[in-house]
Amino acid sequence: MKNRKYTYSFGFLIIFYLVGIAGFINPSTREFFSRLTPLALLLSAGFLIWFHRPKFTLKMGGIFAFIFIFSFLVEAIGVKTGLIFGEYIYGKGLGIKVLETPLMIGLNWLMLVYCTKIIAEKISENNTVKLFFAPFLMVIYDFILEQAAPLLGMWSWAGGKIPLQNYISWYLLAFLFHWLLQKTKTEFSNQLAAPVFVIQFMFFVVLVIYFLIFEI
């Protein structure tokens, strides 16, 4: 029964994101699918919650809430000042905004931290290796995401150029969150975490390749 649950969930996510690729490739449906991005994030988060082990505790919920809120506030300050990641503005692709920043960006940070922690634990048992490797995975993910984000209506950079400080700040903030999880001994497992990360990553890779070949 557990294997069937995983198989059906994995298959559904594959089909869901394949449909998303088709929707973004088609210019006539691109804007519609761009507005569905928050739904995709919430759906992925829902599957992660479903497969999360062990049960959520008050301590774990508080740490996850901190990551969500703190990352959102850092992004809001970044948008306002341009001092953290560089000068950029958010589009309509990530849904409702507060302080010119989509609420979904906090969820995105939390999901990436959550998934990369689990992936890093599969790579190594050494805490130091995990602490440095997990943020590195997040920066690789962000590098691909940055190429697609302006084309999907998520955000855009001043002058169209992504500054190096964006990736440095991404790594440092991700490092802080992973350090926090280690320091508080917040442990969890999730059978679907690595697949969700890989599926989303490949979703952006395919779109970036398509845009580079056919539209840029």
C-alpha positions, 0 to 999 in steps of 0.5 A: 500500500505504501509503495502504491501511494508513492507510485501514484503520487510520483506519477501524478507529479510527473504528469502535472509538471509535464502539463505545465511545460506544455502550457508554458511552451504554448504562447497562448496559454503561458499567462494562464499557466503562469498564474497557476504557479502558486497552485503548483507550489502549494500542491507540491508542499501538500505532497511533502506534508503527506509523506513527512515523517515523523509527525510534526511537533511544535518545535519543528513547526516553529522552526519551519515557520521561522524559515518561511517568515525570515526568508520572506522578510529577507526577500522583501528587504531585498526588493526594497533596497537591492542590497541583498540579492541585487536590484529586482522586482517580482511579477505576477507569477507567484501570486499575492504580494505583501511589501511587493513580495509574493507570500509564496517565496517564503514557501519556496525557500522552506521547500528547498531547504526541506528537500535539500536537507534530505538529499544531503543526508542521502549523500553523506553522514558527515554533518559538515559535508551536509551543512555545506553541500545542501546550500550548494544544491540550492544555489544550483537550483537557483541558477537554473530558476533565474534563467526561467523566472523572467520568462515565466513572470516570476521576477526580473532583474534591473538591466536583465543581468543577474548579479553574482551577489544574488548567488552569494546571498542565496548560499549564505541564507541557505547555509543559515537555515541548514545550520539552524536545522542542525543546531536544533537537531531538527530531523525528519524524512520524506520519501518524496522530497528528492523526487519533488526537488528533481522534478521541479529542477528538470521542469525549469531545465526543460523550459530554459532549454526551450526558450534558449533554442526557440524564443531567445 
